[in-house]
Amino acid sequence: MPESQKLYTPPTQSEMRIELKITMQKLLPLTIAAILLTGCDSEGIHRNNTTATSSQNDQPVSSDQSGTDDSSSDSETGNENDINQFGGSGSSDGGTTGGNNDINQFGGSGSSDGGTTGGNNDINQFGGSGSSDGGQNDIQDDAPDTVDSGSNDNVTEDGSLSLSAPTTGTTFVSTMSPIRSQQTQYCISPARDENNEVIMNGNCPVVQFHPNLKFGDFLLSTNAWNFCASSLPDWQQCISVGESSGNVIPRWDYNWGNESDVRGAVWLVKSYPEIIYGVKSPGEYSGSTLAETPAATGMPVRVDELPFYKIDYAFSSEEYPTRSKEFNGQTINGERNVAVESFFHELGGNCDVSTLIRNGTESNQRYEIMLWLDRGAERLPAAPGDFVTTVSLDGKSYDVYTKPSDEEYVAFVAQSPETSGEINWNTFIEWTRTYAHRVTEVFGQGANTVKLRDDWCMANILVGTEIWWGDGYFQADDWTIHRTEQ
């Protein structure tokens, strides 16, 4: 993150509570303008079970498809927060997951999106714990870290690491088909009154909540978690799932304006539209139900019991010249990344999905691993001085970043971005287990993180785009996850 970020001084607890009281007083007359979009989704799961004979052999030998009708919204998380003027309920956008943090002025719980993971930030005005948002992490790691002695088979002097998919076991293939939502597109933008004027609550526009979209073993979320950072009066972001040649194509289109259309610093992320696999919060899960998601995805799962996750991906995207600026002698049309990530929770070692909490003071989210498959011209996961090293992982080069402001975060940035390829996700997890808590000692650079513990639970694999500014689209042409269990 740019050094200028350090100029921001978070509000005190008393200031935040005063702001909360004022905001709640404003909410009542404005909720009439917010419209809840609801729908009855037809649930379905398509999953291919195969026996792995080699890392290249994932051909399905049988498939099962089951479905149940469910009229409940993905956002139902245990409270009646049907209308949320600042993002919605349970959509990685400021929603609550059990009654805490009912009002979040500039974001809320989400992925790289300002969700709080500690107990001292009930209202988070400009961000929180996340990828490129400079948030402070209030959770303290009181247990001593175990420093590896070097006996780990994965330890190398330069940090290089390669893992291969197991040649035995059972492989489950999660595809993007079929579409499971009745509606195939939703858009979010500032709400307007009868005179077509944007309805404001202070400096923040009112928005209308919409559900997530379901397809295959996945969930598509708009996650416009920090929309209030945009000063553009007609910003818009849409998510959609369509079909082409029998394949489901998830996509998001957005217009967040120019870099100058921002309330606050230019490095503020506006949104992270994402594809969710696994469980992100009690109201955001990719299976037919929360209880059935572990069987569909293998998550949540202990770090020391991880299946092997191999991802086949392909994407297309464009940033339109309607938004542009000059940077280092070239014209750039926007700023966004393409990022894969996972969040890890402390669930008492048993990875019970019903105990997962990621918002408010009771959050048990503990760690974030991020992989930037592609980056824009300017933004980085952290400040340039937080660079750790360049490593070869499965034969490809990545720059590694940690950051002192978040000791439970590590990011990998591909040096040679590719719009299609294969990811062995376990390689990045194993590198983090081996090195991230002692990068200063091993590489002489960067900031040590807390140790990724074996009894913590990986809850999800996400892919999305953090968007700073611009007008464009992103389309996932392929996102197939192979899970091999032994």
N, C-alpha and C positions, 0 to 999 in steps of 0.2 A: 504494500500500500504506500502511497506517497507520504513523504515526511510531513506534509501539511496536515495530514489527518491528526497528528498529535496535538494540534492546536485546539481541537474540540474538547471542551470540558463537560463531562456528563452532569446533569442536574442532580442536586442533592435529593435525599429521600423526602424531605419536607416539601421541596419544590414540586417533586413529582406527584405527591399526594394532593397538593393544592390544585395542580393542573388536572388531576383525575376528577376532583370534585367539580371543578368548573366544567370540564368536558361532559360529565354525567348530567349536569344541569341543562346543557345544550342539547343533549341527545333526544330527550323526550319529544319536543316538537318536530324534530327532523326525521324521526323514524317513520313518520307517515309517508315521507317521500321515497323511502326505500322499498323496493318490491322484491319479494322472495320468489325466486324461480325454482319450481319443484318439478319432479317427474318420477315416474315409476320405471325403474330400470329392470330389464330382464337379465338376471345374472347368468353367467356361464363360464366354464373353464375348459380350455383346450390344452391338453398336455400330452406329450409323447413320452412314453417310457421305453428306454432301450437299455440293453446290456452292453457296456463299453468293452470292446476288444482291443481298441487302440485309441490314441488321442484324436485320430482323424475319423473314427468310425462312430458317428452319431446318427445313423440312419434309423428311423423309427420302425419298430416291428409291430407296434400296436398303439392305438390311441384311445383315449376316453374323453368323452365330452358330456358334461353334466350341467344342469342349470336349475335354478330355483327362482321363482318370481319374488321380488323383494321391492316393496314400495318405499323403503327407507332411503334417506339421503346419505351419501358418504360422509356428510358433515355432522351426523348425529354422534355426539361424544359425551352424552350424559347430562346435558343441560339444555334449556330451552332458549338458546341463543340464535333464533332463526334469522334475526336481522342484525347485522353488524355493520355499522356505517363505515368502518375503517378496514374492511377487507373481507369479512365473512366469518363463518364458523367452521373450523376444522379443515380448511383448505390450504394449509401452510401459509396462511395469510393474515394472521392475527387472531385466529379462532382459539377458543379455549378447549381444554381437554379434561375438564372436570370442575370448572368453576373459578379457577384462578386466572388472573389477567383478563378479566372480561372486556376491558377496553384497552386497546393498544393503539396509540395515535399514529404511529408510523410503521407498523409492521406486526410482528408477533412471532409465532412459532413457525419455523420453516427450515429449509435446507439452504445454507449459506445466506441466511435471510434475516438475521437479527433476532432469532429466537433466544430467549434468555435461558441459561443453563445453571443459574445460581440463584441465591436467595435474596439478593440485594437490589434487584432491578425489576420491580413489579410492573413498571411502565418503562418501555424502552423507546426513546424518542427518535433515535436515528440509526438504530442497528442493534448489535449485540454480538453474540457468538456466531461466527459464520465464516465464510470464505474470505471475501474481499471487503469486509465491512468494518474491520477494526474493532470489533466488539471485545469488551473485557469479559473474561470468564471467571465467575465468582466461586466456582468449585475449587476447593483446595485438596491436593493429594497428600493426605497426612501419613500414609503408609510409605515406608522407605522403598525406593526403587532398587531392584536387583540389577546390578551391573554385570553384564555377561563377561565371562573371563576370556572369551575367545574360543571356547571349546565348541560353540555352535557351528554345525556343519555349514551353515549358510554364510558365515562371516568371511568376507574377503577384504583385502587391504584397500581396494578402491570402491567398495560398496556394490559391485556388480552382483547380480543375482538372476538366476533363471530357474523356472519351475516348469515341469511338464505335467500335462493331465495324466491321471492314473490310467493304467491299461486294463485294470479290472474294476469291477463294481457295477452299479446300476446308474445309468445316466437318464435324467429327466430333462426334456427339452421344452422350454417355455417360448412360445411363439406369440406374434402380435395378432393372430386371428383367433376367434371371430370378434366382430364388434359386439359388445355386450350392453351398450347404452342405447336407449331408444332415440335420443337426440344425438346428433353427430357434430354439433358446433355450439360453442358458447363464447360470448364476448363480454369484456368488462371495460367500462369507461365511466367518466364522471356522470352522475345523475343530473338531470336538468328539470327545471320547473316549467310551468305552463307557458312562460315567456322564453323558453329555450335558454335560460340562464343557468350556469352551473350552480348547483346547490352546494354551498360551502359550510363547513364547520370550522371556523377560524381560518387557518391557511390551508386546510385539507378538504378536498372535495368528498362528497358522499358518493359511494359506489354501491352497486347492486350485486349481491352474492349470487353465484351460480354453482351447480354441482360439478364434480369431477366427471371425466369421461372414462368408461371402462372398455377395455379391449384385450383379448387374449388373456394372458396372465398378468396384465399391467393396468395401471391407473394413470391417466393424464391429468395433471393439475396446472391451472393457470398461474398460481403462486405469485401474483403481483404484490409481493409482500411489502414493498416500500414505495408504493405508487405515489404517496404523498410527497415524495422527494421531487416529483416532476411538476414543474410550473406550467407545462403545456395544458391549456384548457380543454383540448380535444384529443388527448392521448387515448390510445385504444390498444387492447391486446385480446386476441382471439385464440382459442384452442379448438382443434377439430380432429376427427378421425374419419377417413374416407377409405374407399376401396379402389384399387387399380390392379387389373389382371388377377383378381382374386386375393390380393394381398392388402392387409389393412395398413394405411399410411397415417400415422399420427403427425400432427403439424401444429405450429403456432405462427401467427402473423402478428406483428406489433408495429406501433409507431409511438416512440417515446420522445420524439422531438430532437432538437439539436443539443449539443453538449451544454449550451448556455441555458437551456430550459430546465433549470434545476433549482430547488430550494436547498441551499447549503453548498457543500463542496462538490466539485465536478466528479469526484470519484465515488459518489454514492450510487450503489446498485439500485435499479428500479424494480427488477423482478427476476425470478428464476423459474420460468415455466419448465416443467419436468415430467419425466416418465418415472413412475414409482413401481418398484418391484420389492415385495415384502411389506413391511409395516413401517410407516413413518410416524403415525400417531394413532391413538385409538379410533379415530374417525377416518384415517387414510390408510387403506390396506388394499392390496392388489388381488386378493382372493375373493371368492364369493361372499365370505363373511370373515370377520376378524379371526374367529376360532379356526376356520379352515385354511387361512393363509399360510401357516407354517407347513402344512402338508403340500401346498402348492408351490412354495418357494424355498423351503428348507430354513426359513428364518422366522423369528430370531433363533440364533444358534451360537453356542459358545465358541470363542476364538480358537480354543484348542480342539474343537470337534468340527471344524468347518468342512463342509463338502468342498469339492473343487469346482469353482465357478469360471467357466470360459464364456466369453461374450463375442459374438459375431456382430459387427456393426457396419453401417453405411449411412451417410447422411448427405443432404444437400442443403444449401442455404444461400441467401443473397442479402446484401445490405444495399438498399436503393440509393441512388445519388440525390434523392430529394433532401437528404440530410447529409451534410459533408463539412469537412474543415481541412485545412492544410496542416500537415504534421511531418516534420523532418523532410521537407521538400517533396512530399507526395500528398495526394488527396485521399482521405479516408472517409468512408460513408457511414461510419458508426463504430461502436465499440461493444463487443460481446465476446464471450468465450463459449466453448463447448466442453462441459465438465461432467465427469463421472464421479460419484462419491458414495461413501457409506457412513452411517452413524452407528456408534456402539453404545450400549446401555449397560448399566450395572443392575442386574435383576436377581441378585442373590444366588447366582451360579446356575439356576435351573431354566432360565430363558423362557419363563412363562409369559406368553404374549399379553395376557390380561393385566400384567403388572407394569407394562411399558408406559412411561410418562415422559413427555419431552417439553412441557411448557409450565411456566410458573415456578414457584418456590419448591415444589416437590419433584421437579424434573430429575430423572435418573440417567439422562443422556450424558456420556462421558468423553467421547472421542469422535473425531471426524477425519477421514482420509479422503483426499481429493486428487483427481487426475484431470488435468486440462489437456484434452485431445487437441484443442486449437485455442489460440488466444488472439486478441486484437493487437493493434499497433502499440498500445500504451500500457494497459493494465497488467499487473502481476498479482499473484496470490498474497503477497506481503511486500514490505519495503525492499528495495534492492539490497540493502545491507543484511537482510534476513536470508539471503541465498546460502545454502549449505554446501552443495557439491553437484556435480553432474555424474550420473550413474548410468550404467547399461543394465536394463531390465528386460529379460527375454530378448536380448539382442538389439534393443532400441534405446536411444539416449534420452534421458529426462533430467531437467534441472529440478532440484529439490529445495523447498522452502519450509522453514518453520518460523514462528514469530513469538517474541517475548510476551505480547499482549494476550496470547491464547496458547497455553501450554498443553492443550489437548487437540492439536491440529497439525497436520502435515500435508503438503501439496506437492505434486509432481507435474511438471510442465513439459510436454513433448517438444523436443527441439526440432523435429521434422514432422509437422502435422500431416495426417493422412485422413482422407474423408471416408475410408473404409479399411477394415482390418480385423484383427483378432486381439482380444485382451485376456490374459490370464490374471484375473483379479486377485487371486491368492498371492501372486508375486508381490504386489504392492502392499498387501497386508503383512506378508512375512518380512519384507524389508522394514516396515514400520516397527514390527515386534523386535527386530534385531538391532536396529540402529537409531530410531528416532529419539529415544530417551537419552542418548549419549552422543549426539552428533558433534557436540563441541569437543569431546575427547577424541573421537575417531577422525573427524575431518578438520578440526581447528576452526570451524565457522558455524554460524547459525546458533540457535537457542535450543537447548534440550527441552523435549516435551516430557510429560509424565509417561510412564511405561504403559503400553497397551497390554492389559492383563488378560491372561488365559481364560479367566472365568467371566469376563465381560461378554456381552452378546451382540453380535452383528445383527442389526434389525432390517437392513434394506440395502439395495443397490439402486442408485438414482442416476439419471442422466438428464441434463438440461442445459440451458444457456443463461448465464448471468448477463443481464443487459444493462449497460450504463446509459447509452443513448443510441438513437438511430431509428431507421424505418426499414423493416425487412421481414424475413421469414426463416424458419428452420423446419426441416422435414426429416424424420427418421425413416429412411428407406429400408433399413434392416436393423432390428434390435432383438437378437435371439440369444437366450441365456441357456447354456448347457450346465446342468448341475450333476456332478458325479459323486455318488455316495458309496463308500466301501464298507 
